[in-house]
Amino acid sequence: MELISKILNIPEETQTIEFKRLNGEKIRKYLEKNKYINNKIARSITGVIQLHVMSRFLKKWTGKGLLLKIEAKSKSPRDTKYKLSNIDEMKNS
């Protein structure tokens, strides 16, 4: 992101906010058509490569009440999925 910041002369924090907003939009659109999303699917539709980065995004959105976390009976993080808590809330964030 530093290179983009230098080329476009846009502050990095602005890029990060826009990146999060765009990824939130992609996830919201996915969840409007599908009931659940997991980390792997979220990474594939947003282009986020690192598992831990997407985990932080999902945790943050869950903390804000935008997503509900559904833990699997197996308690394996791979089986954890998320769903929208309220579509209107996510549209306004």
N, CA, C and O atoms as a CHARMM CRD file, in Angstrom:
* protein
*
  372
    1    1 MET  N      0.81500  -1.19800   0.00000 PROA 1      0.00000
    2    1 MET  CA     0.00000   0.00000   0.00000 PROA 1      0.00000
    3    1 MET  C      0.85400   1.25400   0.00000 PROA 1      0.00000
    4    1 MET  O      0.40900   2.30100  -0.47000 PROA 1      0.00000
    5    2 GLU  N      2.04100   1.17200   0.50500 PROA 2      0.00000
    6    2 GLU  CA     2.91400   2.33800   0.54300 PROA 2      0.00000
    7    2 GLU  C      3.19900   2.85000  -0.86300 PROA 2      0.00000
    8    2 GLU  O      3.20500   4.05900  -1.09300 PROA 2      0.00000
    9    3 LEU  N      3.43700   1.93800  -1.80600 PROA 3      0.00000
   10    3 LEU  CA     3.70600   2.32100  -3.18600 PROA 3      0.00000
   11    3 LEU  C      2.50200   3.03300  -3.78800 PROA 3      0.00000
   12    3 LEU  O      2.65400   4.05500  -4.45700 PROA 3      0.00000
   13    4 ILE  N      1.31700   2.50300  -3.55600 PROA 4      0.00000
   14    4 ILE  CA     0.09900   3.13400  -4.06600 PROA 4      0.00000
   15    4 ILE  C     -0.03800   4.52600  -3.47700 PROA 4      0.00000
   16    4 ILE  O     -0.39200   5.47400  -4.17800 PROA 4      0.00000
   17    5 SER  N      0.24500   4.64500  -2.18500 PROA 5      0.00000
   18    5 SER  CA     0.15900   5.93300  -1.51400 PROA 5      0.00000
   19    5 SER  C      1.07200   6.95600  -2.17100 PROA 5      0.00000
   20    5 SER  O      0.67700   8.10300  -2.38000 PROA 5      0.00000
   21    6 LYS  N      2.30000   6.54300  -2.49800 PROA 6      0.00000
   22    6 LYS  CA     3.25400   7.45500  -3.13000 PROA 6      0.00000
   23    6 LYS  C      2.81500   7.83900  -4.53500 PROA 6      0.00000
   24    6 LYS  O      2.92000   9.00100  -4.92900 PROA 6      0.00000
   25    7 ILE  N      2.32300   6.86200  -5.28900 PROA 7      0.00000
   26    7 ILE  CA     1.91700   7.12400  -6.66900 PROA 7      0.00000
   27    7 ILE  C      0.68600   8.02400  -6.72300 PROA 7      0.00000
   28    7 ILE  O      0.65200   8.99400  -7.48100 PROA 7      0.00000
   29    8 LEU  N     -0.31800   7.70000  -5.92000 PROA 8      0.00000
   30    8 LEU  CA    -1.57500   8.43900  -5.96700 PROA 8      0.00000
   31    8 LEU  C     -1.61300   9.62400  -5.01100 PROA 8      0.00000
   32    8 LEU  O     -2.55000  10.42200  -5.04600 PROA 8      0.00000
   33    9 ASN  N     -0.60900   9.74100  -4.16800 PROA 9      0.00000
   34    9 ASN  CA    -0.54800  10.80600  -3.17800 PROA 9      0.00000
   35    9 ASN  C     -1.77700  10.78300  -2.25100 PROA 9      0.00000
   36    9 ASN  O     -2.33600  11.82600  -1.91200 PROA 9      0.00000
   37   10 ILE  N     -2.17900   9.57000  -1.85400 PROA 10     0.00000
   38   10 ILE  CA    -3.30900   9.37000  -0.95200 PROA 10     0.00000
   39   10 ILE  C     -2.75800   8.82800   0.36300 PROA 10     0.00000
   40   10 ILE  O     -1.99200   7.86500   0.35700 PROA 10     0.00000
   41   11 PRO  N     -3.13400   9.42600   1.48500 PROA 11     0.00000
   42   11 PRO  CA    -2.64800   8.92500   2.77200 PROA 11     0.00000
   43   11 PRO  C     -3.00300   7.45200   2.97300 PROA 11     0.00000
   44   11 PRO  O     -4.08400   7.00500   2.59100 PROA 11     0.00000
   45   12 GLU  N     -2.08200   6.70900   3.57500 PROA 12     0.00000
   46   12 GLU  CA    -2.29300   5.27500   3.77600 PROA 12     0.00000
   47   12 GLU  C     -3.53000   4.98100   4.61100 PROA 12     0.00000
   48   12 GLU  O     -4.24100   4.01700   4.32800 PROA 12     0.00000
   49   13 GLU  N     -3.80600   5.79600   5.64400 PROA 13     0.00000
   50   13 GLU  CA    -4.97400   5.51100   6.46600 PROA 13     0.00000
   51   13 GLU  C     -6.26500   5.64000   5.66200 PROA 13     0.00000
   52   13 GLU  O     -7.22700   4.91800   5.92400 PROA 13     0.00000
   53   14 THR  N     -6.29900   6.54100   4.69700 PROA 14     0.00000
   54   14 THR  CA    -7.46800   6.67700   3.81900 PROA 14     0.00000
   55   14 THR  C     -7.61900   5.43400   2.95500 PROA 14     0.00000
   56   14 THR  O     -8.73100   4.94700   2.75200 PROA 14     0.00000
   57   15 GLN  N     -6.49300   4.91500   2.44300 PROA 15     0.00000
   58   15 GLN  CA    -6.54100   3.69700   1.63700 PROA 15     0.00000
   59   15 GLN  C     -7.05600   2.53300   2.46800 PROA 15     0.00000
   60   15 GLN  O     -7.86100   1.73600   1.98600 PROA 15     0.00000
   61   16 THR  N     -6.60300   2.43000   3.70400 PROA 16     0.00000
   62   16 THR  CA    -7.01500   1.33200   4.57500 PROA 16     0.00000
   63   16 THR  C     -8.51300   1.39700   4.84800 PROA 16     0.00000
   64   16 THR  O     -9.18800   0.36800   4.82200 PROA 16     0.00000
   65   17 ILE  N     -9.03800   2.57800   5.10600 PROA 17     0.00000
   66   17 ILE  CA   -10.47000   2.74500   5.34600 PROA 17     0.00000
   67   17 ILE  C    -11.25600   2.32900   4.10600 PROA 17     0.00000
   68   17 ILE  O    -12.26000   1.62500   4.21000 PROA 17     0.00000
   69   18 GLU  N    -10.80300   2.76000   2.94400 PROA 18     0.00000
   70   18 GLU  CA   -11.47900   2.41400   1.69200 PROA 18     0.00000
   71   18 GLU  C    -11.40100   0.91100   1.43400 PROA 18     0.00000
   72   18 GLU  O    -12.37400   0.31100   0.97800 PROA 18     0.00000
   73   19 PHE  N    -10.25100   0.30100   1.72300 PROA 19     0.00000
   74   19 PHE  CA   -10.05700  -1.13100   1.55700 PROA 19     0.00000
   75   19 PHE  C    -11.05700  -1.89700   2.42200 PROA 19     0.00000
   76   19 PHE  O    -11.68200  -2.84800   1.95400 PROA 19     0.00000
   77   20 LYS  N    -11.20700  -1.48900   3.67000 PROA 20     0.00000
   78   20 LYS  CA   -12.13700  -2.14700   4.58500 PROA 20     0.00000
   79   20 LYS  C    -13.58000  -1.96000   4.12200 PROA 20     0.00000
   80   20 LYS  O    -14.38300  -2.89000   4.18700 PROA 20     0.00000
   81   21 ARG  N    -13.90400  -0.75800   3.65700 PROA 21     0.00000
   82   21 ARG  CA   -15.26200  -0.47700   3.18900 PROA 21     0.00000
   83   21 ARG  C    -15.60500  -1.34600   1.98100 PROA 21     0.00000
   84   21 ARG  O    -16.68300  -1.93600   1.91500 PROA 21     0.00000
   85   22 LEU  N    -14.68000  -1.41700   1.02900 PROA 22     0.00000
   86   22 LEU  CA   -14.91700  -2.22400  -0.17000 PROA 22     0.00000
   87   22 LEU  C    -15.05300  -3.69700   0.17200 PROA 22     0.00000
   88   22 LEU  O    -15.91100  -4.38500  -0.38200 PROA 22     0.00000
   89   23 ASN  N    -14.21800  -4.19000   1.07600 PROA 23     0.00000
   90   23 ASN  CA   -14.31700  -5.58700   1.47300 PROA 23     0.00000
   91   23 ASN  C    -15.61900  -5.85800   2.21800 PROA 23     0.00000
   92   23 ASN  O    -16.23000  -6.91200   2.04000 PROA 23     0.00000
   93   24 GLY  N    -16.04000  -4.92300   3.04000 PROA 24     0.00000
   94   24 GLY  CA   -17.32400  -5.05700   3.72700 PROA 24     0.00000
   95   24 GLY  C    -18.47000  -5.13000   2.73800 PROA 24     0.00000
   96   24 GLY  O    -19.40600  -5.90900   2.91900 PROA 24     0.00000
   97   25 GLU  N    -18.39900  -4.31700   1.69200 PROA 25     0.00000
   98   25 GLU  CA   -19.41400  -4.33900   0.64000 PROA 25     0.00000
   99   25 GLU  C    -19.45000  -5.68400  -0.07200 PROA 25     0.00000
  100   25 GLU  O    -20.52700  -6.22300  -0.32900 PROA 25     0.00000
  101   26 LYS  N    -18.28600  -6.22400  -0.39000 PROA 26     0.00000
  102   26 LYS  CA   -18.21700  -7.51800  -1.08300 PROA 26     0.00000
  103   26 LYS  C    -18.82200  -8.62000  -0.22000 PROA 26     0.00000
  104   26 LYS  O    -19.56200  -9.47000  -0.71600 PROA 26     0.00000
  105   27 ILE  N    -18.50700  -8.60200   1.06000 PROA 27     0.00000
  106   27 ILE  CA   -19.03300  -9.61900   1.96800 PROA 27     0.00000
  107   27 ILE  C    -20.53600  -9.44600   2.13700 PROA 27     0.00000
  108   27 ILE  O    -21.27700 -10.42900   2.14200 PROA 27     0.00000
  109   28 ARG  N    -20.99100  -8.21200   2.27500 PROA 28     0.00000
  110   28 ARG  CA   -22.43400  -7.95800   2.41300 PROA 28     0.00000
  111   28 ARG  C    -23.18500  -8.45600   1.18700 PROA 28     0.00000
  112   28 ARG  O    -24.22100  -9.10900   1.31700 PROA 28     0.00000
  113   29 LYS  N    -22.67400  -8.15600   0.00100 PROA 29     0.00000
  114   29 LYS  CA   -23.33600  -8.60300  -1.23200 PROA 29     0.00000
  115   29 LYS  C    -23.37900 -10.12100  -1.31100 PROA 29     0.00000
  116   29 LYS  O    -24.38300 -10.69800  -1.72800 PROA 29     0.00000
  117   30 TYR  N    -22.28400 -10.77100  -0.90800 PROA 30     0.00000
  118   30 TYR  CA   -22.25500 -12.22900  -0.89800 PROA 30     0.00000
  119   30 TYR  C    -23.32800 -12.76300   0.04600 PROA 30     0.00000
  120   30 TYR  O    -24.05100 -13.70100  -0.29100 PROA 30     0.00000
  121   31 LEU  N    -23.42900 -12.15500   1.23600 PROA 31     0.00000
  122   31 LEU  CA   -24.36600 -12.63900   2.24600 PROA 31     0.00000
  123   31 LEU  C    -25.81900 -12.29300   1.92700 PROA 31     0.00000
  124   31 LEU  O    -26.72900 -12.89100   2.50100 PROA 31     0.00000
  125   32 GLU  N    -26.04900 -11.35900   1.04100 PROA 32     0.00000
  126   32 GLU  CA   -27.41700 -11.09600   0.59900 PROA 32     0.00000
  127   32 GLU  C    -27.92300 -12.23900  -0.28000 PROA 32     0.00000
  128   32 GLU  O    -29.12800 -12.47600  -0.36300 PROA 32     0.00000
  129   33 LYS  N    -27.00600 -12.94300  -0.93200 PROA 33     0.00000
  130   33 LYS  CA   -27.36900 -14.05400  -1.82000 PROA 33     0.00000
  131   33 LYS  C    -27.18000 -15.41400  -1.15200 PROA 33     0.00000
  132   33 LYS  O    -27.83900 -16.38700  -1.51800 PROA 33     0.00000
  133   34 ASN  N    -26.28300 -15.47800  -0.17900 PROA 34     0.00000
  134   34 ASN  CA   -25.95500 -16.72400   0.51900 PROA 34     0.00000
  135   34 ASN  C    -26.15300 -16.51500   2.01000 PROA 34     0.00000
  136   34 ASN  O    -25.89200 -15.42900   2.52700 PROA 34     0.00000
  137   35 LYS  N    -26.60700 -17.53600   2.69500 PROA 35     0.00000
  138   35 LYS  CA   -26.90300 -17.38200   4.12100 PROA 35     0.00000
  139   35 LYS  C    -25.64600 -17.23300   4.97500 PROA 35     0.00000
  140   35 LYS  O    -25.62900 -16.46000   5.93300 PROA 35     0.00000
  141   36 TYR  N    -24.58700 -17.98000   4.62300 PROA 36     0.00000
  142   36 TYR  CA   -23.38000 -18.00000   5.45000 PROA 36     0.00000
  143   36 TYR  C    -22.12800 -17.71600   4.62500 PROA 36     0.00000
  144   36 TYR  O    -22.10500 -17.87000   3.40400 PROA 36     0.00000
  145   37 ILE  N    -21.08000 -17.29300   5.35000 PROA 37     0.00000
  146   37 ILE  CA   -19.75500 -17.11100   4.75700 PROA 37     0.00000
  147   37 ILE  C    -18.73900 -17.62200   5.77700 PROA 37     0.00000
  148   37 ILE  O    -18.96800 -17.55300   6.98500 PROA 37     0.00000
  149   38 ASN  N    -17.62800 -18.12900   5.28300 PROA 38     0.00000
  150   38 ASN  CA   -16.54600 -18.50900   6.19200 PROA 38     0.00000
  151   38 ASN  C    -15.28500 -17.75200   5.78600 PROA 38     0.00000
  152   38 ASN  O    -15.29000 -17.01800   4.79800 PROA 38     0.00000
  153   39 ASN  N    -14.23500 -17.92700   6.52800 PROA 39     0.00000
  154   39 ASN  CA   -12.99900 -17.19500   6.29200 PROA 39     0.00000
  155   39 ASN  C    -12.46600 -17.44600   4.88100 PROA 39     0.00000
  156   39 ASN  O    -12.04600 -16.51300   4.19600 PROA 39     0.00000
  157   40 LYS  N    -12.48600 -18.68500   4.46100 PROA 40     0.00000
  158   40 LYS  CA   -11.93500 -19.04700   3.15200 PROA 40     0.00000
  159   40 LYS  C    -12.70400 -18.36400   2.01900 PROA 40     0.00000
  160   40 LYS  O    -12.09600 -17.81500   1.09900 PROA 40     0.00000
  161   41 ILE  N    -14.01600 -18.39600   2.08200 PROA 41     0.00000
  162   41 ILE  CA   -14.82300 -17.74600   1.04700 PROA 41     0.00000
  163   41 ILE  C    -14.62700 -16.24000   1.09700 PROA 41     0.00000
  164   41 ILE  O    -14.50400 -15.59600   0.05500 PROA 41     0.00000
  165   42 ALA  N    -14.59600 -15.67300   2.29900 PROA 42     0.00000
  166   42 ALA  CA   -14.40000 -14.22900   2.44900 PROA 42     0.00000
  167   42 ALA  C    -13.07300 -13.79500   1.82700 PROA 42     0.00000
  168   42 ALA  O    -12.99500 -12.75700   1.17000 PROA 42     0.00000
  169   43 ARG  N    -12.03400 -14.59900   2.04100 PROA 43     0.00000
  170   43 ARG  CA   -10.73400 -14.26700   1.44700 PROA 43     0.00000
  171   43 ARG  C    -10.78500 -14.36800  -0.07300 PROA 43     0.00000
  172   43 ARG  O    -10.18300 -13.55200  -0.77100 PROA 43     0.00000
  173   44 SER  N    -11.49000 -15.35000  -0.57900 PROA 44     0.00000
  174   44 SER  CA   -11.52000 -15.52700  -2.03100 PROA 44     0.00000
  175   44 SER  C    -12.27900 -14.39900  -2.72900 PROA 44     0.00000
  176   44 SER  O    -11.90100 -14.00000  -3.83000 PROA 44     0.00000
  177   45 ILE  N    -13.33900 -13.88000  -2.11400 PROA 45     0.00000
  178   45 ILE  CA   -14.09700 -12.81200  -2.78200 PROA 45     0.00000
  179   45 ILE  C    -13.49700 -11.42600  -2.56600 PROA 45     0.00000
  180   45 ILE  O    -13.76700 -10.50700  -3.33900 PROA 45     0.00000
  181   46 THR  N    -12.68500 -11.27100  -1.52300 PROA 46     0.00000
  182   46 THR  CA   -12.10000  -9.95300  -1.25000 PROA 46     0.00000
  183   46 THR  C    -10.66400  -9.81300  -1.75400 PROA 46     0.00000
  184   46 THR  O    -10.16600  -8.70100  -1.92800 PROA 46     0.00000
  185   47 GLY  N    -10.01000 -10.93600  -1.98400 PROA 47     0.00000
  186   47 GLY  CA    -8.61400 -10.87800  -2.40500 PROA 47     0.00000
  187   47 GLY  C     -7.63400 -10.81600  -1.24500 PROA 47     0.00000
  188   47 GLY  O     -6.42600 -10.70600  -1.45500 PROA 47     0.00000
  189   48 VAL  N     -8.15000 -10.88600  -0.02200 PROA 48     0.00000
  190   48 VAL  CA    -7.27500 -10.92700   1.15700 PROA 48     0.00000
  191   48 VAL  C     -6.64700 -12.31200   1.19400 PROA 48     0.00000
  192   48 VAL  O     -7.35700 -13.31800   1.16700 PROA 48     0.00000
  193   49 ILE  N     -5.33700 -12.37200   1.25300 PROA 49     0.00000
  194   49 ILE  CA    -4.64200 -13.65200   1.18700 PROA 49     0.00000
  195   49 ILE  C     -4.45700 -14.27300   2.56100 PROA 49     0.00000
  196   49 ILE  O     -4.67500 -15.47200   2.73500 PROA 49     0.00000
  197   50 GLN  N     -4.06200 -13.47800   3.52600 PROA 50     0.00000
  198   50 GLN  CA    -3.71500 -13.99500   4.85000 PROA 50     0.00000
  199   50 GLN  C     -4.95400 -14.33300   5.67500 PROA 50     0.00000
  200   50 GLN  O     -5.86000 -13.51300   5.82100 PROA 50     0.00000
  201   51 LEU  N     -4.97900 -15.54100   6.20600 PROA 51     0.00000
  202   51 LEU  CA    -6.07400 -16.03200   7.04100 PROA 51     0.00000
  203   51 LEU  C     -6.27500 -15.13800   8.25500 PROA 51     0.00000
  204   51 LEU  O     -7.40800 -14.79500   8.59300 PROA 51     0.00000
  205   52 HSD  N     -5.17700 -14.75700   8.91700 PROA 52     0.00000
  206   52 HSD  CA    -5.30300 -13.96500  10.14500 PROA 52     0.00000
  207   52 HSD  C     -5.83500 -12.56100   9.88100 PROA 52     0.00000
  208   52 HSD  O     -6.50300 -11.98700  10.74000 PROA 52     0.00000
  209   53 VAL  N     -5.55300 -12.00300   8.71800 PROA 53     0.00000
  210   53 VAL  CA    -6.06200 -10.66700   8.37800 PROA 53     0.00000
  211   53 VAL  C     -7.58000 -10.72400   8.24500 PROA 53     0.00000
  212   53 VAL  O     -8.28800  -9.88000   8.79400 PROA 53     0.00000
  213   54 MET  N     -8.08200 -11.72700   7.51000 PROA 54     0.00000
  214   54 MET  CA    -9.53400 -11.85000   7.35700 PROA 54     0.00000
  215   54 MET  C    -10.17800 -12.18500   8.69300 PROA 54     0.00000
  216   54 MET  O    -11.28400 -11.72400   8.97500 PROA 54     0.00000
  217   55 SER  N     -9.51200 -12.97400   9.51600 PROA 55     0.00000
  218   55 SER  CA   -10.05300 -13.28400  10.84400 PROA 55     0.00000
  219   55 SER  C    -10.26100 -12.01100  11.65100 PROA 55     0.00000
  220   55 SER  O    -11.26500 -11.87200  12.34900 PROA 55     0.00000
  221   56 ARG  N     -9.31500 -11.08300  11.55700 PROA 56     0.00000
  222   56 ARG  CA    -9.45000  -9.80500  12.27700 PROA 56     0.00000
  223   56 ARG  C    -10.63000  -9.00100  11.74800 PROA 56     0.00000
  224   56 ARG  O    -11.39700  -8.43000  12.52400 PROA 56     0.00000
  225   57 PHE  N    -10.77800  -8.95700  10.39900 PROA 57     0.00000
  226   57 PHE  CA   -11.91800  -8.23900   9.81400 PROA 57     0.00000
  227   57 PHE  C    -13.23200  -8.84200  10.31200 PROA 57     0.00000
  228   57 PHE  O    -14.12000  -8.11800  10.76200 PROA 57     0.00000
  229   58 LEU  N    -13.35300 -10.16500  10.23100 PROA 58     0.00000
  230   58 LEU  CA   -14.58400 -10.83800  10.63900 PROA 58     0.00000
  231   58 LEU  C    -14.86100 -10.62900  12.12300 PROA 58     0.00000
  232   58 LEU  O    -16.00900 -10.42900  12.52100 PROA 58     0.00000
  233   59 LYS  N    -13.82100 -10.67300  12.93500 PROA 59     0.00000
  234   59 LYS  CA   -13.98100 -10.44400  14.37800 PROA 59     0.00000
  235   59 LYS  C    -14.44500  -9.01300  14.65100 PROA 59     0.00000
  236   59 LYS  O    -15.31000  -8.78700  15.49700 PROA 59     0.00000
  237   60 LYS  N    -13.87300  -8.06300  13.94200 PROA 60     0.00000
  238   60 LYS  CA   -14.24100  -6.66000  14.12600 PROA 60     0.00000
  239   60 LYS  C    -15.69800  -6.43100  13.72900 PROA 60     0.00000
  240   60 LYS  O    -16.44500  -5.76600  14.44600 PROA 60     0.00000
  241   61 TRP  N    -16.09600  -6.98500  12.58600 PROA 61     0.00000
  242   61 TRP  CA   -17.47800  -6.81600  12.13000 PROA 61     0.00000
  243   61 TRP  C    -18.45400  -7.53800  13.06100 PROA 61     0.00000
  244   61 TRP  O    -19.58000  -7.08100  13.25600 PROA 61     0.00000
  245   62 THR  N    -18.02500  -8.65800  13.63000 PROA 62     0.00000
  246   62 THR  CA   -18.85700  -9.36800  14.60100 PROA 62     0.00000
  247   62 THR  C    -18.99800  -8.51300  15.86300 PROA 62     0.00000
  248   62 THR  O    -20.08900  -8.40200  16.42300 PROA 62     0.00000
  249   63 GLY  N    -17.90600  -7.91900  16.30200 PROA 63     0.00000
  250   63 GLY  CA   -17.92900  -7.04800  17.47500 PROA 63     0.00000
  251   63 GLY  C    -18.81700  -5.83500  17.30300 PROA 63     0.00000
  252   63 GLY  O    -19.41200  -5.35700  18.26900 PROA 63     0.00000
  253   64 LYS  N    -18.91500  -5.33100  16.08300 PROA 64     0.00000
  254   64 LYS  CA   -19.77400  -4.18300  15.79200 PROA 64     0.00000
  255   64 LYS  C    -21.23800  -4.58600  15.62900 PROA 64     0.00000
  256   64 LYS  O    -22.11500  -3.73300  15.49300 PROA 64     0.00000
  257   65 GLY  N    -21.49300  -5.90100  15.64500 PROA 65     0.00000
  258   65 GLY  CA   -22.86600  -6.36800  15.50200 PROA 65     0.00000
  259   65 GLY  C    -23.33300  -6.50800  14.07100 PROA 65     0.00000
  260   65 GLY  O    -24.52100  -6.71400  13.82100 PROA 65     0.00000
  261   66 LEU  N    -22.41700  -6.39700  13.13100 PROA 66     0.00000
  262   66 LEU  CA   -22.79400  -6.51400  11.72200 PROA 66     0.00000
  263   66 LEU  C    -22.93800  -7.96400  11.28500 PROA 66     0.00000
  264   66 LEU  O    -23.74900  -8.28300  10.41600 PROA 66     0.00000
  265   67 LEU  N    -22.14500  -8.83900  11.89600 PROA 67     0.00000
  266   67 LEU  CA   -22.18100 -10.26200  11.59000 PROA 67     0.00000
  267   67 LEU  C    -22.43500 -11.04900  12.86300 PROA 67     0.00000
  268   67 LEU  O    -22.10500 -10.60200  13.96100 PROA 67     0.00000
  269   68 LEU  N    -23.02100 -12.21500  12.70700 PROA 68     0.00000
  270   68 LEU  CA   -23.16100 -13.15800  13.80900 PROA 68     0.00000
  271   68 LEU  C    -22.22500 -14.31700  13.54700 PROA 68     0.00000
  272   68 LEU  O    -22.19500 -14.86100  12.44200 PROA 68     0.00000
  273   69 LYS  N    -21.46100 -14.69800  14.55500 PROA 69     0.00000
  274   69 LYS  CA   -20.52300 -15.81100  14.43900 PROA 69     0.00000
  275   69 LYS  C    -21.23600 -17.09500  14.85200 PROA 69     0.00000
  276   69 LYS  O    -21.86600 -17.16600  15.90700 PROA 69     0.00000
  277   70 ILE  N    -21.12000 -18.09900  14.00000 PROA 70     0.00000
  278   70 ILE  CA   -21.73800 -19.38200  14.27500 PROA 70     0.00000
  279   70 ILE  C    -20.62700 -20.41600  14.37400 PROA 70     0.00000
  280   70 ILE  O    -20.04300 -20.82000  13.36900 PROA 70     0.00000
  281   71 GLU  N    -20.34400 -20.83800  15.60500 PROA 71     0.00000
  282   71 GLU  CA   -19.27500 -21.81500  15.81700 PROA 71     0.00000
  283   71 GLU  C    -19.80500 -23.21100  15.57400 PROA 71     0.00000
  284   71 GLU  O    -20.92500 -23.54500  15.95800 PROA 71     0.00000
  285   72 ALA  N    -18.98300 -24.01900  14.93100 PROA 72     0.00000
  286   72 ALA  CA   -19.36000 -25.39900  14.64100 PROA 72     0.00000
  287   72 ALA  C    -19.25200 -26.24900  15.89700 PROA 72     0.00000
  288   72 ALA  O    -18.53200 -25.90700  16.83500 PROA 72     0.00000
  289   73 LYS  N    -19.96800 -27.34600  15.90400 PROA 73     0.00000
  290   73 LYS  CA   -19.90700 -28.26700  17.04200 PROA 73     0.00000
  291   73 LYS  C    -18.49600 -28.80600  17.22700 PROA 73     0.00000
  292   73 LYS  O    -18.08800 -29.13700  18.34000 PROA 73     0.00000
  293   74 SER  N    -17.76000 -28.89000  16.13000 PROA 74     0.00000
  294   74 SER  CA   -16.39500 -29.43000  16.19500 PROA 74     0.00000
  295   74 SER  C    -15.43400 -28.45300  16.87400 PROA 74     0.00000
  296   74 SER  O    -14.32800 -28.83700  17.25300 PROA 74     0.00000
  297   75 LYS  N    -15.84500 -27.20400  17.02700 PROA 75     0.00000
  298   75 LYS  CA   -15.02000 -26.12900  17.60800 PROA 75     0.00000
  299   75 LYS  C    -13.78000 -25.81600  16.76800 PROA 75     0.00000
  300   75 LYS  O    -12.89700 -25.08500  17.21700 PROA 75     0.00000
  301   76 SER  N    -13.71100 -26.35800  15.56300 PROA 76     0.00000
  302   76 SER  CA   -12.59100 -26.07800  14.67100 PROA 76     0.00000
  303   76 SER  C    -12.81800 -24.72600  14.00500 PROA 76     0.00000
  304   76 SER  O    -13.89900 -24.47700  13.47200 PROA 76     0.00000
  305   77 PRO  N    -11.80700 -23.84300  14.02700 PROA 77     0.00000
  306   77 PRO  CA   -11.95500 -22.54700  13.36800 PROA 77     0.00000
  307   77 PRO  C    -12.32500 -22.67400  11.88900 PROA 77     0.00000
  308   77 PRO  O    -12.99600 -21.80000  11.34200 PROA 77     0.00000
  309   78 ARG  N    -11.89800 -23.73800  11.25200 PROA 78     0.00000
  310   78 ARG  CA   -12.23000 -23.94000   9.83000 PROA 78     0.00000
  311   78 ARG  C    -13.72400 -24.07300   9.60300 PROA 78     0.00000
  312   78 ARG  O    -14.22900 -23.72100   8.53700 PROA 78     0.00000
  313   79 ASP  N    -14.42500 -24.57500  10.59300 PROA 79     0.00000
  314   79 ASP  CA   -15.85600 -24.81300  10.45400 PROA 79     0.00000
  315   79 ASP  C    -16.71100 -23.64000  10.93400 PROA 79     0.00000
  316   79 ASP  O    -17.93900 -23.70100  10.87600 PROA 79     0.00000
  317   80 THR  N    -16.07200 -22.58600  11.40200 PROA 80     0.00000
  318   80 THR  CA   -16.80300 -21.40600  11.86000 PROA 80     0.00000
  319   80 THR  C    -17.35100 -20.67000  10.65300 PROA 80     0.00000
  320   80 THR  O    -16.67100 -20.51400   9.63900 PROA 80     0.00000
  321   81 LYS  N    -18.59900 -20.21700  10.77900 PROA 81     0.00000
  322   81 LYS  CA   -19.19700 -19.44400   9.69500 PROA 81     0.00000
  323   81 LYS  C    -19.87000 -18.21500  10.27600 PROA 81     0.00000
  324   81 LYS  O    -20.06000 -18.10200  11.48700 PROA 81     0.00000
  325   82 TYR  N    -20.21900 -17.31100   9.40200 PROA 82     0.00000
  326   82 TYR  CA   -20.80500 -16.03600   9.80400 PROA 82     0.00000
  327   82 TYR  C    -22.03100 -15.77200   8.95000 PROA 82     0.00000
  328   82 TYR  O    -22.13400 -16.24600   7.81900 PROA 82     0.00000
  329   83 LYS  N    -22.95300 -15.01200   9.50700 PROA 83     0.00000
  330   83 LYS  CA   -24.11100 -14.56400   8.73700 PROA 83     0.00000
  331   83 LYS  C    -24.40500 -13.12900   9.12100 PROA 83     0.00000
  332   83 LYS  O    -23.95800 -12.65400  10.16500 PROA 83     0.00000
  333   84 LEU  N    -25.15900 -12.43800   8.27500 PROA 84     0.00000
  334   84 LEU  CA   -25.53800 -11.06800   8.58000 PROA 84     0.00000
  335   84 LEU  C    -26.46400 -11.05000   9.78200 PROA 84     0.00000
  336   84 LEU  O    -27.37900 -11.86700   9.88400 PROA 84     0.00000
  337   85 SER  N    -26.22500 -10.11700  10.68900 PROA 85     0.00000
  338   85 SER  CA   -27.12900  -9.98300  11.82200 PROA 85     0.00000
  339   85 SER  C    -28.34200  -9.17100  11.41000 PROA 85     0.00000
  340   85 SER  O    -29.46200  -9.43500  11.84800 PROA 85     0.00000
  341   86 ASN  N    -28.10300  -8.17000  10.55400 PROA 86     0.00000
  342   86 ASN  CA   -29.17700  -7.32600  10.04200 PROA 86     0.00000
  343   86 ASN  C    -28.65000  -6.66800   8.77700 PROA 86     0.00000
  344   86 ASN  O    -27.69400  -5.89500   8.84200 PROA 86     0.00000
  345   87 ILE  N    -29.23600  -6.95000   7.65300 PROA 87     0.00000
  346   87 ILE  CA   -28.74100  -6.42800   6.37500 PROA 87     0.00000
  347   87 ILE  C    -28.70600  -4.90800   6.38000 PROA 87     0.00000
  348   87 ILE  O    -27.75900  -4.32000   5.85800 PROA 87     0.00000
  349   88 ASP  N    -29.72300  -4.24600   6.96100 PROA 88     0.00000
  350   88 ASP  CA   -29.76600  -2.79100   6.97100 PROA 88     0.00000
  351   88 ASP  C    -28.58500  -2.18300   7.73200 PROA 88     0.00000
  352   88 ASP  O    -28.05900  -1.14600   7.32700 PROA 88     0.00000
  353   89 GLU  N    -28.16300  -2.82000   8.83300 PROA 89     0.00000
  354   89 GLU  CA   -27.03800  -2.30200   9.60800 PROA 89     0.00000
  355   89 GLU  C    -25.76700  -2.28000   8.77600 PROA 89     0.00000
  356   89 GLU  O    -25.02000  -1.30200   8.80800 PROA 89     0.00000
  357   90 MET  N    -25.51900  -3.34600   8.03600 PROA 90     0.00000
  358   90 MET  CA   -24.28100  -3.42400   7.27400 PROA 90     0.00000
  359   90 MET  C    -24.28600  -2.43400   6.11700 PROA 90     0.00000
  360   90 MET  O    -23.22500  -1.93900   5.73600 PROA 90     0.00000
  361   91 LYS  N    -25.43200  -2.13800   5.55800 PROA 91     0.00000
  362   91 LYS  CA   -25.51100  -1.17600   4.46400 PROA 91     0.00000
  363   91 LYS  C    -25.12300   0.21400   4.94100 PROA 91     0.00000
  364   91 LYS  O    -24.57400   1.00300   4.17100 PROA 91     0.00000
  365   92 ASN  N    -25.40000   0.51800   6.18600 PROA 92     0.00000
  366   92 ASN  CA   -25.13500   1.84700   6.72300 PROA 92     0.00000
  367   92 ASN  C    -23.76500   1.98600   7.36300 PROA 92     0.00000
  368   92 ASN  O    -23.45300   3.05500   7.88800 PROA 92     0.00000
  369   93 SER  N    -22.93700   0.95500   7.34400 PROA 93     0.00000
  370   93 SER  CA   -21.63800   1.07100   8.00600 PROA 93     0.00000
  371   93 SER  C    -20.56600   1.51100   7.04900 PROA 93     0.00000
  372   93 SER  O    -19.40900   1.65800   7.44300 PROA 93     0.00000
